[in-house]
Amino acid sequence: MRTTLNLPDSLMSSAMKACHQRTKTAVIITALQELVRRNRLQDLKLFKGRVDFDLNLGTLRKRQ
């Protein structure tokens, strides 16, 4: 998808250096992927203490 964005040059160059990307497209894709990943982790943190796992590592290891 083509999109026109007005981004500060200093911010874009800092982002390109920080994530070691050579193109502006790669920087934006990397940033969006990281945003989605962090959001999913936040959603998972909501389940902390709510899910009861009754796992036996010995049994799991024998299944292989």
N, C-alpha and C positions, 0 to 999 in steps of 0.2 A: 504494500500500500504506500502510495506517495503522500507525504504530508509536508507542509511548509511550517517551519518553526522559527521563531525569533529567540535565539539563545545568546546570552552574553559570551563574547569571544574568550574572555579570561576564564570563565567557568568551563567552557568546552575544552580549552587547552589544558586546564588543570585536571579535568576528568580523563582526558586522553593520556596524560602522564600517569595518573593514579591507577588506571586499569590496564595500562600498557597496550592500548589499542592504537592503530594507525589511522583509522577512519572514523568520521563522526557517526556514521551509521552503526559501526561496531560498538561504539561507546554507548549509544542510545539503546541498542539491543541488550548489551550487558547490564545496563542500569535497570531496564524493564524486567529482565530475568531475575535480577537480585531483588527488586521490589516484590515481585510475585513470590519468590522463595521466602522472603522475610514475612510476608503476609500469611503464607501457609504455616510457617513455624508459629506465628502468633496464634493462629486458629488451633493448632495442636496443643499449645500451652493451656488453653481453656479446659482441656480434658485432664489436666494434671490432678491426680487424686480421685478422679471419678471412674476410672476404668480399673477393675480388679483383675490382675493377671495371676492365674494360678498355674505357673509354669514349673516344670521339673526339668532342669537342664540335663540330667542323666537320661531321662526318657527321650528328650529331643535329640540328643547326640546319638542314641541307639537307632533312631529312625533312618539315618543316612546309611 
